[in-house]
Every structure is written in structure tokens, then in C-alpha cells.
Amino acid sequence: MSAEPAPPPAPAPEPAAAPARKRRSAKRSKNELLAIATAEFARVGYFGARVDEIAAKSSTTKRMIYYYFGDKDGLFTAVLERAYADIRAAEKALDLSGLPPRAALARLIDHTFRWHATHPELARLVSSENALDAMHLRQSARQAGTNLPILQTTARILARGLADGSFVREVDAVDLHLYMSAIALFRVTNAPTIAATFGVLMNTDESLAAAIADLTEMICAWLATPA
């Protein structure tokens, strides 16, 4: 009677570090997808972007995109959330609390203009989302608190300016933030048509520096003038 074959060896236990490696790998894959999707949505807009093309340009698959983000709308929402989170994180890193109010405001204006000039994808993503009536941001659970820090920063600058006499006009932080952002975004989204219709090139270093200086002077003069 022949002996029964020996059972196959039991699989080696998974190393304790394996789950952590998988999480890091998944995070890298998601970050890569978001970077590629950001570029694609910014290039051709929400309707022009195709999940197939985004998958083809990445190291993952269309199936994994749906696994991570649910669908195209979920992916676009994640792209918007990350774009806003990036600019808010950069603003937080400025640490304006040690500067006098006028200098702090000037630094914030400078940063706002230069960020949008060097990250034009944000303005283009916002344009796409506005065409969709902000349907993705309205449904985003993360977005509500993302913009709060910049409003708090702006409010503190205004309050310090009123306290030391640098500013005399009381202005809502939301209004001031929107005034700065509107012009900075306009310079990105409308640069091609302005060049075509007026012959003015807004994407040069000289034009950017002049716009920053002009807006800083205008806002500071406005804040220093009684209502």
C-alpha cells in the first residue's frame, strides 16, 4: 500500500508590513490617477474628458478608477476637492501673522495671483464646474470646510488693520477674497481671448507683476478710505 502524498506546505503568513505597503501603493495609485485626471479635465473640460483615456495614460485600469472613485462624477469631484485643498494648504503655509496688516495683505495678493498663474488647471476646472452649476461641489462632503481657513486668515488681517489704523473701511472677508480671486482667475481663463481681441499678453512675468502691484495699491487705498 503506497503512502499518501504529503500535503502541500501551508502558505507563509503575510508579513505584518504588507497591509501598510498595500495602503501606500493604493495611495500612490490614487494620487497618480488624480494628477492625470486633473490635467485631462483641465485640458478638455468635464464633457471632453474620457475615463478610458485617463486610464490609458495611467498605470492602472478603468476598472480601478471606478473602484476608487465610483464613476466619472466621483473622479471629477475628487479632482476638484484636491485642487482646492492644494491652494488652501499653500495659503496656510504663508504664516502671515507676523507681518503688519498691509504687508500681510500684499503678500496674500501676490501669492493668490502667482498661484493661479502657475496652476492654471484650477481656473479651468472651476470654469467647467461653473458650467455644470457646481453640481459636484454642492454634493461634496469635504468642500464645505476647505475654504474656511483662507476666510479666517483674511478676516484676521482685516481686523488687525482696523485695530492699528492701517485700514478704516470695514469689509467682509468673503468679499475681499472674491475680489482678489476673481481677477486672478480672469487672468488665466481669459488670457487667450484678451490676447486675440486686445493684443494684450497677460501670461508674461511683466504683466503678472504689474497686475499684482496695481491690485495691491487699489485694495490698500480702498481699505484706507472711509466708506
Secondary structure as UniProt FT lines:
FT   TURN            16..17
FT   HELIX           18..48
FT   HELIX           51..57
FT   HELIX           62..69
FT   HELIX           72..92
FT   TURN            93..94
FT   HELIX           96..98
FT   HELIX           101..118
FT   HELIX           120..131
FT   TURN            132..134
FT   HELIX           135..138
FT   HELIX           143..146
FT   HELIX           148..164
FT   HELIX           173..189
FT   HELIX           191..198
FT   HELIX           205..223
//
